Amino acid sequence: MSDLPFPRSLPEFQKLFPDDAACAAYLEAAKWREGFVCGHCNTAGDPFRFEARPGVLRCRKCRKDSRLTAGTVMEGTHTPLSVWFWAAYLVSSQTPGMSAVQFQRQLGLTRYETAFQILHKLRDRLESERGFSALHELTVDGWQAVRASLGLQVRPWSKPGPKPQPVAARFAKFVNRDGPIPAHRPDLGPCHLWTGAVRKDGYGAFTVNSKTEQAHRVGFKIAEGRWPEPCALHHCDNRLCVRRSHLFEGSRPENTADMVTKGRGTARTLSDEQVSDIVRRKAAGETQTAIAADLGVSQALVSLELKRRRA
């Protein structure tokens, strides 16, 4: 790799690798030192190149594609080559203990999972001595030269951190199984109370795949292997309970009716006259919110009554 240029500073790196095309040209030079040779028909010669796909070279004879990332840690990736080169530079020139969160912030990535995978793929490859990888040679030989040229001590690479825990294991840490026994349903046994984050509406909150879900829905998913369709309701009427035997599935109207029946709405029932008035005013163009405010009930109850009448 001594015949290939290496950046000696951050400005040199930016100048040497300004875009994906420059990164692709560098990988091509590292992979085929004497010029491109098709891996399908062994034909040497200048291949077809594509501006929109800099990581792909097409043989002029057999018309088959060769990918520059094949056999490297970048194989199969949808992340741009320039991001991978920046990542290699960061991994090799910064403190080995850099976290995936710092990595994500430095590379401007939107997803933590992408940063985590790139970081640990690079670290794993740097520690491995098996197989051929243009990027492996690039990082081990090239970026170590960068560190030496900057007068930085080359330190041993730290091993990847522990893998993320399964959802069930993370979830169990926030569950207290010694909750109260529902007075109206003692046969259910004690509630399993959520002790983690709580939403404004009083339900527990838990993050799954970067999305915040209601904790009792996650408890149902862990127990059944599927999400409740479409809602999970409580037999025990305890919003923080995540025990599967205390939960049952129901539709959104049933969920609203359950809320009203248990007194969590502003009114439990409406008279036939009030329901007829709601239907008439809705047909006249009034909003559910305005009708509910005038009657002194919740908008959810108005919506439920309208759905019942249409049914």
C-alpha positions in Angstrom: 0.0 0.0 0.0 3.1 2.3 0.1 2.4 3.5 -3.5 -1.1 4.8 -2.5 -1.4 8.2 -1.0 -2.3 8.5 2.7 -3.8 11.6 4.3 -1.5 13.1 7.0 -4.2 15.4 8.5 -7.9 16.1 8.5 -7.6 18.7 5.6 -5.7 16.2 3.5 -8.3 13.5 4.2 -11.1 15.9 3.0 -9.1 16.7 -0.1 -8.2 13.1 -0.9 -11.8 11.7 -0.3 -14.2 14.5 -1.2 -17.0 12.2 -2.4 -18.0 8.6 -3.1 -16.3 8.6 -6.5 -12.9 9.4 -4.9 -13.4 6.7 -2.3 -14.4 4.2 -5.0 -11.3 5.0 -7.0 -9.1 4.5 -4.0 -10.7 1.1 -3.3 -10.3 0.1 -6.9 -6.6 1.0 -6.8 -6.2 -1.0 -3.5 -8.0 -4.1 -4.8 -6.5 -4.3 -8.3 -2.9 -3.1 -8.1 -2.2 -3.8 -11.8 -5.6 -2.7 -13.1 -9.1 -4.1 -13.1 -9.5 -7.9 -13.7 -13.0 -9.3 -14.0 -13.7 -11.9 -11.3 -16.2 -13.7 -13.6 -14.2 -14.1 -16.9 -10.7 -13.0 -15.7 -10.6 -10.4 -18.5 -8.3 -7.4 -17.8 -9.1 -4.0 -19.1 -10.9 -0.8 -18.3 -14.4 -1.6 -17.1 -17.7 0.4 -17.5 -18.2 2.9 -14.7 -21.5 4.4 -13.5 -21.7 7.9 -12.0 -24.8 7.0 -9.9 -23.2 3.7 -8.7 -19.5 4.4 -8.1 -19.0 1.1 -6.2 -19.9 -1.0 -9.2 -17.6 -1.9 -12.2 -19.0 -3.8 -15.2 -16.8 -6.0 -17.4 -16.8 -4.9 -21.0 -16.6 -8.5 -22.2 -19.0 -10.6 -20.1 -21.1 -7.6 -18.9 -21.1 -8.8 -15.3 -20.8 -6.5 -12.3 -18.0 -6.5 -9.8 -18.5 -4.6 -6.5 -15.7 -2.8 -4.9 -17.1 -3.6 -1.4 -17.2 -7.4 -2.0 -15.1 -9.2 0.6 -14.9 -6.1 2.8 -16.8 -5.0 5.9 -18.9 -2.8 3.6 -20.3 -5.7 1.6 -24.1 -5.4 1.2 -24.2 -1.9 2.8 -26.5 0.8 1.7 -24.4 3.5 3.5 -22.4 5.7 1.2 -18.7 4.9 0.7 -17.7 8.4 2.0 -19.4 7.7 5.3 -17.5 4.4 5.6 -14.2 6.2 4.9 -15.0 8.8 7.5 -15.9 6.0 9.9 -12.5 4.3 9.2 -10.7 7.5 9.8 -12.5 8.1 13.1 -12.0 4.5 14.4 -8.3 4.6 13.6 -7.4 8.2 14.6 -9.6 8.7 17.7 -9.7 7.2 21.1 -10.6 3.5 20.8 -13.3 3.9 23.5 -15.5 6.1 21.3 -19.2 5.1 21.9 -21.7 4.4 19.1 -23.6 7.6 20.2 -20.5 9.7 19.6 -19.9 7.9 16.4 -23.4 8.6 15.2 -23.1 12.3 16.1 -19.7 12.7 14.3 -20.9 11.0 11.1 -24.3 12.8 11.1 -26.2 9.5 10.9 -29.9 9.5 11.7 -30.1 5.9 13.1 -28.2 4.7 16.1 -28.3 1.1 14.8 -26.4 2.1 11.6 -23.7 3.8 13.6 -23.5 0.8 16.0 -23.1 -1.7 13.2 -20.5 0.3 11.3 -18.4 0.9 14.4 -18.3 -2.7 15.5 -17.8 -4.1 12.0 -14.7 -1.9 11.7 -13.4 -2.9 15.1 -14.0 -6.6 14.4 -12.2 -6.4 11.1 -9.3 -4.5 12.6 -8.8 -7.2 15.1 -9.1 -10.0 12.5 -6.1 -11.2 10.5 -8.1 -13.6 8.2 -9.1 -13.0 4.6 -8.5 -10.1 2.2 -10.1 -6.8 2.6 -9.2 -3.6 0.8 -10.7 -1.6 3.6 -8.8 -3.7 6.2 -5.5 -2.8 4.5 -6.6 0.7 4.2 -7.4 1.1 7.9 -4.6 -1.0 9.4 -1.8 0.1 7.2 -3.0 3.5 6.0 -4.6 5.0 9.1 -1.8 3.7 11.3 0.5 5.7 9.1 -1.7 8.7 9.7 -1.4 8.3 13.4 2.4 8.0 13.2 2.7 11.0 10.9 0.7 13.0 13.5 3.0 11.9 16.3 0.2 9.9 18.0 0.9 6.8 19.9 -0.6 3.7 18.3 -2.7 2.0 21.0 -4.2 -1.5 21.0 -7.8 -1.7 19.8 -10.4 -2.2 22.4 -12.8 -5.1 22.0 -16.4 -4.3 20.9 -18.7 -3.6 23.8 -21.5 -6.0 24.9 -24.2 -6.6 22.4 -27.6 -4.9 23.1 -29.7 -7.0 25.4 -32.9 -8.7 24.2 -36.1 -6.7 24.6 -37.4 -9.1 27.2 -34.3 -8.8 29.4 -34.4 -5.0 29.3 -38.1 -5.0 30.0 -37.9 -7.3 33.0 -35.6 -4.9 34.8 -38.4 -2.4 35.2 -41.1 -4.8 36.4 -42.1 -5.2 40.0 -44.0 -8.4 40.4 -45.2 -7.6 44.0 -47.9 -5.1 43.0 -51.3 -4.8 44.6 -54.1 -7.3 44.2 -57.2 -5.7 42.4 -60.0 -5.4 45.0 -62.7 -6.0 42.4 -60.8 -9.0 40.9 -58.7 -10.7 43.6 -58.8 -13.9 41.5 -56.3 -12.3 39.1 -53.5 -12.2 41.6 -51.0 -9.3 42.1 -50.3 -6.7 39.4 -46.9 -6.6 37.8 -46.2 -2.9 38.1 -44.1 -1.0 35.6 -41.3 1.0 37.3 -39.8 2.7 34.3 -40.7 5.8 32.4 -44.4 6.9 32.6 -46.3 8.8 29.9 -48.5 11.8 30.6 -51.6 9.6 30.3 -50.4 7.4 33.2 -49.3 4.4 31.1 -45.8 3.0 31.2 -43.4 3.8 28.3 -40.8 1.5 26.8 -38.6 1.9 23.6 -38.6 -1.0 21.1 -36.7 -0.5 17.8 -36.4 3.2 18.4 -40.1 3.6 18.9 -41.8 4.4 22.2 -44.6 1.9 23.0 -47.0 1.6 25.9 -45.4 -0.7 28.4 -48.4 -3.0 28.8 -48.5 -3.5 25.0 -44.9 -4.5 25.1 -45.6 -7.0 28.0 -48.3 -8.5 25.8 -45.9 -8.7 22.8 -43.3 -10.5 24.9 -45.8 -13.0 26.3 -47.6 -13.8 23.0 -44.9 -13.1 20.4 -47.2 -10.6 18.7 -48.8 -7.2 19.3 -52.3 -7.0 20.6 -54.9 -6.4 17.9 -55.5 -3.5 18.1 -55.5 -2.6 21.8 -54.6 -4.1 25.1 -57.1 -3.4 27.9 -56.7 -4.0 31.6 -58.9 -6.4 33.7 -57.4 -4.9 36.8 -57.9 -1.3 35.7 -54.3 -0.5 36.7 -52.5 1.5 33.9 -49.1 0.5 35.2 -49.8 -3.2 35.2 -48.0 -5.2 32.5 -49.0 -8.7 33.6 -50.3 -10.7 30.6 -53.1 -12.4 32.6 -54.4 -9.0 33.5 -54.7 -7.9 29.9 -57.2 -8.6 27.1 -57.5 -7.6 23.5 -60.2 -5.2 22.3 -61.0 -2.8 19.5 -60.6 1.0 19.9 -64.4 1.5 20.5 -64.3 -1.2 23.1 -61.3 0.5 24.7 -63.2 3.7 24.8 -66.3 2.0 26.2 -64.1 0.3 28.9 -62.6 3.7 29.8 -66.1 5.3 30.2 -67.5 2.3 32.0 -64.7 2.4 34.6 -65.2 6.1 35.2 -62.1 7.4 33.4 -64.3 9.5 31.1 -66.2 12.7 32.0 -69.5 10.8 31.7 -70.5 7.1 31.8 -73.7 7.1 29.7 -75.8 9.4 27.6 -79.6 9.4 27.2 -81.3 8.5 24.0 -82.2 12.2 23.5 -78.6 13.3 23.9 -77.4 10.7 21.4 -80.1 11.8 18.9 -79.0 15.4 19.4 -75.3 14.4 18.8 -76.2 12.7 15.6 -78.3 15.7 14.4 -75.6 18.3 15.3 -72.9 16.2 13.7 -74.9 15.9 10.5 -75.3 19.7 10.5 -71.5 20.1 10.4 -70.6 20.7 14.1 -67.3 19.1 15.3 -67.2 16.3 17.9 -65.1 18.6 20.1 -67.6 21.4 20.1 -70.5 19.0 20.8 -68.6 17.3 23.6 -67.8 20.7 25.2 -71.4 21.8 25.0 -72.7 18.5 26.6 -69.9 18.4 29.2 -68.7 15.0 28.1 -65.5 13.7 26.5 -64.9 13.8 22.8 -64.1 10.1 23.0 -67.6 9.4 24.3 -69.2 11.4 21.5 -67.1 9.5 18.9 -68.2 6.2 20.5 -71.9 7.0 20.4 -71.7 8.1 16.7 -69.9 4.8 15.8 -72.6 2.9 17.7 -75.4 4.7 15.9 -73.7 4.1 12.5 -73.3 0.4 13.3 
